[in-house]
Amino acid sequence: MASPSALERRLGPLDAAAIIVSNVIGGGILFTPPQIAALVPDAVLFLSTWIAGGALAFAGAMTYAELAALRPRAGGEYVYLREAFGEAAAFLTGWTSFVAGFSGAIATSAAVMVFYVGRFAPALGNSAPWLVVPVIPGVVILTLSPQTITAVAIIVAMAWLHRRGVGPGRIVGNLLASLKVTALVLFIAIGFSWGTGAVAHLSEHAAVAPAGWLLALIPVMFTYSGWNAATYVAEEIREPGRNVPRALAMGTAAVVLIYVLMNALYLYVIPVRELAALDRSVLDVIADRLLGESAGNIMGIVSLVSLAASISAMTLAGPRVYYAMARDGLFFARIAVVHPRYRTPASAIVAQAIWSSILVLTATADALVNYTGFAIVLFSGVAVAAVFVLRRREPDAPRPFRAWGYPLAPAIYAIASAAIVVNGLYRAPGPTGAGALIIVAGVPAYFAFRRQMPKPKPMDGTAAVRRDT
């Protein structure tokens, strides 16, 4: 029987796959296609970035499946980097997750969600400020308005839900994921069956520089990010050696299929050059052209469901990283506490909600997410490389699942990730350089935790987890 201080294994493969689908399909697919079309204004090559990104995501997912089956603990790549490359590398991925990866993405999704809420309740979407506080004059300004308060309320509501147990969170998450997938599949089917588009749009050609195509993979991979979500909750999945790989395969494959079909539908309705010029939700524009003006409200509801599902999944997954860090003595000790009744990392959930709310109120989430988009590719590539280290270091360790296509598929993913990061630093040094500085800022924080915080005594939950490895 698990200790009261341990997390509880209550999730099955479909639950974990739903977390992946919800975590991945959020605001990114609504807003990044124009950015990618601007970099790759050729229809076939535009679609090829989504196919290539999907293939890389699936290769990464299958490698993570081996790592998660080998180390079925909370924390995802934090655990794999710690085991393969040491605490410092692990801390930096956890630091980035807290500062921007999860918290920033939650804040951004909540802000976008309020935009759609404003369609039906304009008062809640009103951006007119009630109070403006210059925290750092001219740099960081805290703004209280109906818009920001509504976004914070969404974040707090999701945190409250997931703090109260995996069971309630699972029910709501599965429902939102089911509604999201059903709505998008119906939209794609209706669009291609009865929509007014042109197949010729799918064959429009233009010159594309190889560097531009490679640079486009950064937002593509960022839009795919979240395929590893099931690994963050591996400690709460039943029979992780079997069910985590199943969840990663099902969830990632579903996302890749939906993304490729959605982008094909975008091009079917809008020429690639016109797509590149859009500065608002692509889904809204497509819906207006396919279904008329009344489609705006329909797609507004679809977007609300999609964003709510994404926030729910990130609220569930992110805190497991900080919980794992704190359990190792690399974060605030309080974050390692499991709620005695709900069996969730309640303090970690609350901490993430507080930081996400601050990012909303100071309007800094978008910048953080844009700056650290490449870091998601970087750390996932390093985590995939961990499979080579652990295979060499622990050749006889029991592996319930082995990565498909090893060593070729993991090697391609790791090399592609490195190429994307290097190209991003060279071609877009401003945003990627700022993201690198955010990561580097975690170095003094790492040493502060190492020096100032005593290592926690081994918890019963840790022992329970080790029995599952």
Buried (B, 14 or more C-beta within 10 A) or exposed (E): EBBEBBBBBBBBBBBBBBBBBBBBBBBBBBBBBBBBBBBBBBBBBBBBBBBBBBBBBBBBBBBBBBBBBBBBBBBBBBBBBBBBBEBBBBBBBBBBBBBBBBBBBBBBBBBBBBBBBBBEEEEBBBEEBEEEEEEEEEEBBBBBBBBBBBBBBBBBBBBBBBBBBBBBBBEBBBBBBBBBBEBBBEBBEBBBEEBEBEEEBBEBEEEBEEEBBBBBBBBBBBBBBBBBBBBBBBBBBBBBBBBBBBBBBBBBBBBBEBBBBBBBBBBBBBBBBBBBEBEEBBBBBBBBBBBEEEBBEEBBBBBBBBBBBBBBBBBBBBBBBBBBBBBBBBBBBEBBBBBEEBBBBBBBBBBBBBBBBBBBBBBBBBBBBBBBBBBBBBBBBBBBBBBBBBBEEEEEEEBBBBBBBBEEBBBBBBEBBBBBBEBBBEBBEEBBEBBBEBBEEBEEBBEEBBEEBEEEEEBEBBEBBEEBE
